Amino acid sequence: MPFRPTHRQLEYLVALDETSHFGRAAQACHVSQPTLSVQISLLEKQLGVVLVERTPGAISLSSVGQEIAAAARSVLATLDDIVTVASAGRDNLGSLIRLGVVPTFGPYFLPVFLPDLHRLYPALRIHVREERPTLLEEQVRGGEIDCALGQQPRQAEAFVFDLVCHEQIFLGVPANHRLASAAKVRLADLRGETLLTLGRGHRLVENVRELATLSGSTMADDYEGTSLDALRQMVAIEMGLSLFPEFYVRTEFAKEANVKLLTIDDWPASREMGFFWRSSSARSAHFRQLAVLARTMLGKRGPGQPVSSSDNA
């Protein structure tokens, strides 16, 4: 049988990666420093690689050590999943789910979704963390969070993605803009316009970039919004146009009189939103149930009436 590191060795390596100090790593793992040092040295010998680069007064993981530490986090998270499944069973989805959400969707979808989830699973605790998509993928892969709600991850092979909905994306223009009286526009109508967008790390930026390329409009290079609210305010004071996803529109635009919402006839913008988790997770059944519940809830409520410029007049 090939050599396999023990879970304790993996824990020691992860702790060393996080602390860059043998003493602090040992303290975090509740063992003596000699014990941790011996096990790390043994792991290096068994794997045949240098995991830790030791210099006077400092240590750091080698490049291969960092890769193995990242894999170790995923393995340890899977072991935690197995314990959760065994101890809590499926009846309450494992009693705790650490859920990551993207800021352009989670805050506007969860208030609709969580009440139904709580009614079905009253003992289930949900810890919500809001992060940009790239960070969410890293945190799910590393086991810092159990699953996330957003668009399909970049490295699709490392995750399972379960679709919840196709979310429409609308164009917001100032209330007195030349296009504000139209419910629909075409790409050619946007030539020369300035498009505002969120900062780097938000997937919505890609939609704005695509729209700018196709329409001949330009992305503002002197402003990046920190939130959808900030973008809405900038559009309201005529700094440019921007894109707004459907769930944000439905919750935040009810009393917005200074921004009109349009659809683009020859650019049917939408995005696929769903739950995703590590492909190796032992809790797939729990997370699939979240997606099933979300789809069922949306189906009962219906797609709603189309949003148009008159909805927020």
C-alpha positions in Angstrom: 0.0 0.0 0.0 1.4 3.4 -0.9 2.4 5.8 1.9 -0.4 8.1 3.1 0.2 11.0 5.5 -1.8 10.9 8.7 -4.4 13.5 9.5 -2.2 14.7 12.3 0.7 15.3 10.0 -1.6 17.2 7.7 -2.8 19.3 10.6 0.8 20.1 11.6 1.7 21.2 8.1 -1.4 23.4 7.8 -0.7 25.0 11.2 2.9 25.6 10.2 1.8 27.2 7.0 -0.6 29.5 8.9 1.9 30.5 11.6 5.3 30.3 9.9 6.7 29.3 13.4 7.2 25.8 14.9 6.4 26.9 18.4 3.1 28.7 17.5 2.1 25.8 15.2 2.7 23.3 18.0 0.7 25.4 20.4 -2.2 25.6 17.9 -2.2 21.9 17.6 -1.9 21.3 21.3 1.4 19.3 21.1 5.0 19.9 22.0 7.3 21.6 19.6 9.6 18.6 19.3 6.6 16.4 18.5 5.5 18.7 15.7 9.1 19.1 14.4 9.7 15.3 14.3 6.4 14.7 12.4 7.1 17.4 9.8 10.6 15.9 9.3 9.2 12.4 9.0 6.6 13.7 6.5 9.3 15.2 4.4 11.3 12.0 4.5 8.2 9.9 3.6 7.2 12.1 0.7 10.7 12.7 -0.5 10.4 16.4 -0.8 11.4 19.5 1.2 8.3 21.0 2.7 9.8 23.6 5.0 12.6 26.1 4.1 14.5 26.8 7.2 16.6 30.0 7.5 18.1 31.6 10.6 15.3 33.2 12.5 12.6 32.3 10.0 10.8 29.5 8.3 8.4 29.2 5.3 6.9 26.5 3.3 8.6 25.6 0.0 6.5 25.9 -3.2 5.6 22.2 -3.1 5.0 22.6 0.6 2.4 25.3 -0.1 0.7 23.1 -2.7 0.6 20.1 -0.3 -0.7 22.4 2.5 -3.6 23.5 0.2 -4.4 19.9 -0.6 -4.2 19.1 3.1 -6.8 21.7 3.9 -9.2 20.1 1.5 -8.5 16.6 2.9 -9.1 17.8 6.5 -12.3 19.6 5.5 -13.6 16.3 3.9 -12.8 14.5 7.1 -14.8 17.1 9.0 -17.7 16.6 6.6 -17.7 12.9 7.3 -17.9 13.5 11.0 -20.7 16.0 10.5 -22.7 13.6 8.4 -22.2 10.7 10.8 -23.1 12.8 13.9 -26.0 14.9 12.6 -27.4 12.9 9.8 -29.4 14.3 6.9 -32.5 15.3 8.8 -31.2 18.8 9.7 -28.6 19.1 7.0 -25.7 18.6 9.4 -26.9 21.1 12.0 -24.5 23.8 10.7 -23.7 25.1 7.2 -21.0 27.8 6.7 -22.4 29.5 3.6 -20.5 32.0 1.5 -22.4 34.4 -0.8 -21.4 36.9 -3.4 -22.4 40.5 -2.5 -24.3 41.1 -5.7 -26.7 38.3 -5.0 -26.7 36.9 -1.5 -28.0 39.9 0.4 -31.0 40.2 -1.9 -31.8 36.5 -2.3 -31.2 35.2 1.2 -34.1 37.2 2.8 -36.4 35.4 0.5 -34.8 32.0 0.9 -33.8 31.7 4.5 -37.3 31.9 6.1 -38.4 28.8 4.1 -35.2 27.0 5.0 -35.7 27.7 8.7 -39.3 26.5 8.6 -38.1 23.1 7.1 -35.0 22.8 9.3 -35.5 24.8 12.5 -32.4 23.3 14.2 -30.1 24.2 11.3 -27.7 27.0 11.9 -26.5 29.1 8.9 -23.3 31.1 9.2 -23.1 33.5 6.3 -19.9 35.0 4.9 -20.0 37.6 2.1 -17.0 37.7 -0.2 -16.0 38.3 -3.8 -16.3 35.3 -6.0 -12.6 34.6 -6.3 -12.2 34.5 -2.5 -15.2 32.3 -2.1 -13.8 29.7 -4.4 -10.6 29.7 -2.4 -12.4 29.4 0.9 -14.7 26.6 -0.3 -11.7 24.7 -1.7 -9.7 25.2 1.5 -12.6 24.2 3.8 -13.0 27.6 5.5 -16.6 27.5 4.4 -18.8 24.6 3.4 -20.5 25.8 0.3 -21.2 29.1 -1.5 -23.9 30.8 -3.5 -22.9 32.5 -6.7 -21.9 31.8 -10.3 -20.2 28.6 -11.5 -16.6 28.6 -10.3 -13.7 29.1 -12.7 -12.1 25.7 -12.0 -15.3 23.8 -12.6 -13.6 20.4 -12.1 -12.8 21.1 -8.5 -16.4 21.9 -7.6 -20.0 20.7 -7.9 -22.4 23.5 -9.1 -26.1 23.1 -8.7 -28.1 25.7 -10.6 -30.8 27.7 -8.8 -31.9 30.3 -11.3 -31.1 32.4 -14.3 -31.0 36.0 -13.1 -31.8 38.7 -15.6 -29.5 41.8 -15.7 -30.9 45.3 -16.5 -29.3 48.5 -17.7 -29.7 51.5 -15.4 -29.7 55.0 -16.9 -30.3 58.4 -15.3 -34.0 59.4 -15.2 -33.5 62.3 -17.6 -31.2 60.4 -20.0 -32.0 60.4 -23.7 -32.9 56.7 -23.5 -34.9 56.8 -20.2 -38.3 56.9 -21.9 -37.7 53.6 -23.8 -38.3 50.2 -22.2 -35.9 48.6 -24.5 -32.8 49.7 -26.4 -30.3 48.2 -28.8 -26.5 47.9 -28.5 -26.0 50.6 -31.1 -27.9 53.1 -28.9 -25.1 52.9 -26.3 -22.3 53.9 -28.5 -20.1 56.5 -26.8 -21.8 56.1 -23.4 -19.8 55.6 -20.2 -20.4 52.4 -18.2 -19.7 52.3 -14.5 -18.8 49.0 -12.8 -17.8 47.4 -9.5 -14.2 46.9 -8.5 -12.0 44.0 -9.5 -13.0 40.5 -8.3 -16.7 40.9 -9.0 -18.0 38.7 -11.9 -20.4 41.5 -12.9 -17.4 43.4 -14.3 -17.2 40.8 -17.1 -20.7 41.6 -18.1 -20.0 45.3 -18.2 -16.8 44.7 -20.2 -18.7 42.6 -22.7 -21.4 45.2 -23.1 -18.7 47.9 -23.7 -17.0 45.9 -26.4 -20.2 45.0 -28.2 -21.8 48.4 -28.0 -18.9 50.8 -28.6 -19.4 52.3 -25.1 -16.5 52.8 -22.7 -15.8 51.6 -19.2 -15.1 54.4 -16.7 -11.5 54.3 -15.8 -11.7 56.8 -12.9 -14.4 55.1 -10.8 -15.0 51.6 -9.5 -18.0 51.1 -7.3 -17.7 49.3 -4.0 -21.3 48.1 -4.0 -24.4 48.0 -6.2 -25.9 50.8 -4.0 -22.9 53.0 -4.8 -23.3 52.3 -8.5 -27.0 53.2 -8.3 -26.2 56.5 -6.7 -23.6 57.3 -9.3 -26.1 56.6 -12.1 -28.7 58.7 -10.3 -26.3 61.8 -10.4 -25.6 61.2 -14.1 -22.1 59.9 -13.9 -22.8 57.1 -16.3 -24.8 53.9 -16.9 -24.5 50.6 -15.2 -25.8 47.0 -15.0 -28.0 45.8 -12.1 -29.0 42.2 -11.5 -32.6 41.2 -11.0 -32.8 40.3 -7.3 -31.1 43.6 -6.4 -33.6 45.5 -8.6 -36.6 43.8 -7.0 -35.5 44.6 -3.4 -33.8 48.0 -3.8 -35.4 49.9 -6.7 -39.0 50.2 -5.4 -38.6 53.8 -4.4 -35.8 54.8 -6.8 -37.1 57.6 -9.0 -33.7 58.8 -10.4 -32.7 55.7 -12.3 -34.7 54.0 -15.0 -34.2 50.3 -15.9 -34.0 49.1 -19.5 -33.4 45.8 -21.3 -31.2 45.5 -24.3 -33.0 43.8 -27.2 -29.9 42.4 -29.0 -28.0 41.5 -25.8 -30.1 39.3 -23.5 -28.0 39.6 -20.4 -28.4 37.1 -17.6 -26.3 35.0 -15.3 -26.6 31.5 -13.8 -26.7 31.5 -10.0 -26.5 28.4 -7.8 -24.8 26.6 -4.9 -21.3 25.2 -5.3 -19.1 23.0 -3.1 -15.9 20.9 -3.2 -16.3 17.9 -5.5 -14.8 15.8 -2.7 -17.2 16.9 0.0 -19.0 14.2 1.9 -21.9 16.6 2.4 -23.1 16.8 -1.2 -26.6 15.6 -0.2 -26.9 18.5 2.3 -26.0 21.1 -0.3 -28.0 19.6 -3.1 -31.0 19.9 -0.8 -30.3 23.6 -0.4 -30.5 24.0 -4.2 -33.7 21.9 -4.5 -35.3 24.0 -1.8 -34.3 27.2 -3.5 -35.6 26.1 -6.9 -38.9 24.9 -5.3 -39.3 28.2 -3.5 -38.7 30.2 -6.6 -41.1 28.0 -8.5 -43.9 28.5 -6.0 -43.4 32.3 -6.0 -43.3 32.4 -9.8 -40.9 34.4 -11.9 -42.7 37.6 -11.1 -43.6 40.4 -13.5 -41.0 41.7 -15.9 -39.1 44.7 -14.6 -39.4 47.7 -16.8 -38.6 51.4 -16.6 -42.1 52.1 -15.3 -41.6 49.7 -12.3 -39.4 52.2 -10.5 -40.9 55.5 -11.8 
